[in-house]
């Protein structure tokens, strides 16, 4: 894991609101948790898209699904 040190201006009210939502206490913990939550949300969107289009799913294959119900 590589780390990057940076200096940014952060809206304190927004930070406090996000900390309440994420139940975090430090800036670093809040940022790390928020990044992970964004990645999880993206993964969920990808899964929903895959399921809604059946892209790459065996569920769209009638032969496989016929065997699933036996």
WOGIBEL-V331768 format. One record per pair of residues at least 12 apart in sequence whose C-alpha atoms are under 6 Angstrom apart, sorted by the first residue. I is the first residue (numbers start at 1). J is the second residue. Records with the same first field share a line. If there is no record, write none. Layout:
# WOGIBEL-V331768
I=J ; J
This chain:
# WOGIBEL-V331768
none
